[in-house]
Amino acid sequence: LMDIQMPIMDGLAATRAIRRIDKKGMERLPIIAMTAHAMKGDRERSLEAGMNDHLTKPVDPEDLGRILEKWLPRERLVRALVVRQPVPEEAAQAPPGRDPANNGWMTDIQELDTEQGLRYMGGDQGRYLRMLRRFQEEFSETEMFLRQELLAGETAEARRRVHSIKGLAGTLGATTLQAAAVKLENQMQRGEAAGVELEGFLAAHRRLQAALMALPTEPSPADIPAVENRPPGGRQELEEILEQLAVSLTHRQPRPARKFSAKLREKQWPVMMEPEAEKLEAALERYRFDEAERILRVLQQRITTGNDA
């Protein structure tokens, strides 16, 4: 899956370079364009560069499933990973932001089309909430960076930033911000000075950020029992959970990894391990697998040596 708009070497140039690699099978390697561009001629440019197909962001799970089934080699196609089911009726009708997997978190976000966001998340409300929190955290300083880039004349960087937010906003159902980003990006592409469109984009971004601040940044107390209320865990049981978690991290499987990480918080372990377990869970939540593996090794060493300090 090839992102088109990348710094230094864009997706078109990267694809051409890959096709020139003198190695058996490179000419057959499926390369699918993924871009927030939906302009006339974009698909043709992707195909001319040597790509096999073209997906426009926000990517609909059904479209992604069809693309994967079409281009993945039959012997390597893992059908279980292809999202083919529509959003469950109960998920589509649930109040905005409700996440039954996390003990009923609730929030009313006026800036979001939650039905659209849930559809792009395959109906997974827990994942939807996690993505919203990540957007709020990672793009909280967008206005400062964007104004600095424009003031310094770094228009390419500024346009790339707006382009990225446009695609993410569409995926999250932030339709107002997405529309504002489209207008601003088009203005930048025409070489016009940022003005009304910039202020409209920033106003929409501020409103969404303010709304997302209401989302919980950590699991609620109801989700994780107090330490004294958890059943005690044995050393062998902890070793088994850590080993299962290690396998998930090695294969970069975020969902199983989060499941095993949650198991660590369900029981009483040595008190000095609690902070590391919390750090591990936070790293997995943000897909920081290298950091999670380092923390996991520390936990494994402590439980193996019996050193709880």
SULCOR-V416016 format. One record per run of one state. SS is the DSSP state (a for helix, b for strand, c for the rest). FROM is the first residue (numbers start at 1). TO is the last residue. If there is no record, write none. Layout:
BEGIN
SS | FROM | TO
SS | FROM | TO
END
This chain:
BEGIN
c | 1 | 1
b | 2 | 3
c | 4 | 10
a | 11 | 19
c | 20 | 31
b | 32 | 35
c | 36 | 41
a | 42 | 48
c | 49 | 52
b | 53 | 56
c | 57 | 60
a | 61 | 71
c | 72 | 73
a | 74 | 76
c | 77 | 78
a | 79 | 81
c | 82 | 88
a | 89 | 93
c | 94 | 98
b | 99 | 99
a | 100 | 102
c | 103 | 104
b | 105 | 105
c | 106 | 113
a | 114 | 120
c | 121 | 124
a | 125 | 138
c | 139 | 141
a | 142 | 151
c | 152 | 154
a | 155 | 172
c | 173 | 174
a | 175 | 189
c | 190 | 195
a | 196 | 212
c | 213 | 226
a | 227 | 229
c | 230 | 230
b | 231 | 232
c | 233 | 234
a | 235 | 250
c | 251 | 253
a | 254 | 264
c | 265 | 266
b | 267 | 268
c | 269 | 270
a | 271 | 285
c | 286 | 288
a | 289 | 305
c | 306 | 309
END
